[in-house]
Amino acid sequence: MRHDGRKSNQLRPITVQREFTGASPGSVYIKAGRTTLLCTASIEEGVPPWKKQEENPTGWVTAEYSMLPGSTVPRKRRERSKIDGRSSEIQRLIGRSLRAVIDFQALGPRTITVDCDVLEADGGTRTLGITGGFIALVDALNWLQQQDEQCEPSKVLLGSVAAVSVGICNGEPLLDLDYSEDSTAEVDLNVVMNGQGQFVEIQGTAEQKTFSRPQLDQQLTLAEKGIVELTSIQREILGKKWPLDE
């Protein structure tokens, strides 16, 4: 048993509330253990300047990530004129992960921005941002269909996407690390997969010592199990709004 009573292959309890705020067409409050994020998806007509140079401009999906000052102890200084390197790297990961399941031609010349704001951080903020960000993205696409019937979510989405952390602590592979585990882990991996069981991205680091191929395989097996569960949660939360037949 881990310090919070979980088994090695067990996710933290997940709480999701859709339509958490009213300003964005997609708005999701998502919590895993103590880690809590607000993920919103906003839609703008038009695309970034560099995409306008295309002969037939297609759509774009991007992401922004921020940790609010009160999300950690000690207080995190608010990012104003420039975001730090960690936030930049994480928001690029979230953007890449969401773009992996988007048909930009079907989206049309419009931009969807997914904002992931961390309300409380206890490990796994980037992976939870991807999982919650996808739900917000689907809600935004369902809203968009009401404005443009030709923009069907089932055509825009190539699949679902979710992510989870895994690692090795005291020689044991663990699923969904909280901060106390992540900060002392010998190996730390973040794994992103689509609903078809294909990898989107793997970020892995030997924090304290090297690890073997069998250990890597053990962690990927754990991650796959967790992502299957997270995909099932996404499907359940969206209910009739789930646009995919995977």
N, C-alpha and C positions, 0 to 999 in steps of 0.2 A: 504494500500500500504506500502511496505517496503522502506527502504531508497534509494534503487536503482530502485524503481518503479515496482518491481515484485509483483505478487500476492503470497499469502502464499503457494500455491501449484505449483509454477512455478520454473522450472530449470533456472539456469543462461544460457546465450547464449553459445552454444557449437561450437567450431571450430576444425576440424580435418584435418590433411594433412598426407597422407600416403607417404612412400618412401621419408621421409624427409632427411635422409642421405643414403649414398650408401654402407657403410661398412657392415651393418647387413642385413640379409634377411628380417627382420621385423623392420621397423622404422616408428614411428608415433609421430607427433607433435600434442598435444591435449590441448585445452584451454577451460576453463569454467569460464566466467567472466574474472577476471584478473589472476586466477590460471592457470599456464602454465607448462606442463611437456613434456619431450622428453622420449618416451618409445621405447626401442629397444629390439629385441629378437635375440639371437645368438644361434647357434647349434654346439655342439661338439660331435664327436663320442666317445662313452664310458660313463661310469656312475661313481658316487662317489665311493670311496673305500668300504664303508659299503654296497653298493648294489651289489658289485662284489661277495660278499659272498653268494648271492642267487644262488640256483641251476640253474635257468634260468633267468639271470638278465634282468629286464625290464627297461624302460626308466625313466627319472626323469625330473621334471620341478622345477626350483627354481627362486627366484627373489632377486634383490638388489635395495635399495632405498637410495637416497641421495638428500639433499638440497644444491644447489650450493651457494657459499658465497654471491652472489649478489641477491639471491632470496628473501631476507627479509631485513627489517630495524629494528634494526641495522644489519650490516653484520654478517652472520653466519660464525663462524670459520670453515675452511675446515677440514673435517675428514680425517686423514692420517693413523696413525698406528692402530686406533681402532675407530669403529663407536659408537655413543652414544646410550643409551638405547631406546630412542624414535625411531630412525632410524631402529634399530634392530627389534623392535616390529612391525613396519610398514612393513618392507620387509618380515617378516614372515607371516603377514596377506595377503599380495599380493601373496606370494607363495602358501599358503594354498588355497586361492580363485581360483587361476588358476589350481591347481592340482585337484580341485573338479570336473573339467569338462574334465579330460584327462584319456584316456585308456592307461596305461603305457605299456601293452603288445603290443598294436598296434603301439605304438611309437617306440618300439625296444630299444636296448641298446645304447641309446644316451641321451645327456643332453641338455635341452633348458634353457637358462638363460635369464630372462626378467629384464632389467635394467630400473628403473624409476628415472629419474633425474629431480628435480624440478627447473625450470628456474625462476619462480615467484610464491610466495606463498600468497594466499589470502583465505585460508580455503579450506578443502576438498581435500588435496593433496593425501591422501591414497586412497580415493574412486575413484578419477580420475585416479590414477595409475592403479587400477584394470580394469577400463573401457577401458582405452587406451592400457594397457598391453595386454588385450585380443585381440584387433585388431592387435597389433604387432605379437602376437603369431600365429594368423591365417595366416598372411602373411608369417611368417617363415615356417609354415607347408606347405603352397602352394609352397614355394620355395623348400622345402625338397622333395615334390612329384616329382619335375622335376629331382632330383638326384636319387630318389628311387621310382619307380612307385608303389611299393607295399605299401608304406607308404601314404595312402590316408587320407587327413584331415577329411573327413566325418566319417572315422573309428576311428581316433585318438581322435576326439572331441566327448564328450558325451553330449555337449550342450554349450550354451554361458554363459557368466558371466558378470555382471556389478554391480556397487555399487554406493551408494549415501548417503549423510549425511542428517539427519533430527534432529530437536530439538524443544524445547519450549522456546520462548522468550516473556517476558511480558505476560505469560499465553497463548500464541497462538502457535500452532504447525506450524512449517515452514519447507519447503523442500529446500535442497541444501544451507546450510548456508555458507556465506562468513565469513571472519575473524571477522569483527565487530560484527556479530551476534553470531558466535561460542564463542567468548571470553566473552560474557555476558549472554550466554544461561543458563536457569535454568536446562535444561536437554539436553544432547548431545548423539545422537545415530549415529552409522555408520552401514549401512545395506548392505549385499551382497546377491544377489539372482541370480539364473540361469534363462535361458530363458523360462523354464517351470513354473516359478513362485514359485519355492521352495527356501527356505532359505539356504544359505551356511554358513553365520555367522552374528551375531548381537553383536555389541559392544555398551553398553549403560551405561551411568553414570548420576546420579543426581548431577549436579554441585553445585547447591545452596540449593535445597530443594527436598524432595521426590516427586514421581509422582505416579499416580494411574494407575490401569489396563486400564480404558477407555482412559487415556492419552497415554499409550503405544500403544494401538490399533490404535488410531488416527495417531500416528507417523508411525506405520508400514503400514497403509493404504496409507499415503503420500509417503513413500519410495517405495512401490510397484508400485504406479502410475509413479513415477520418473524413476524407473528401466525399466518399460515397454517402456517408451519414449527413454531411453538410448539404450536399445536393438534395437529399431527401427532405431536409428541413426547408431549404429554399422552395422546393416544389410544394410542400405542405403550406407554407406561409402564403405563397402567391395563389394557391387554390385554382380557381377557374381562370385566373389571370396568367397562369403558366402557359407560355406560348409554344412550348417545344414538345416534340414527340420523340424522345430519345430512346 
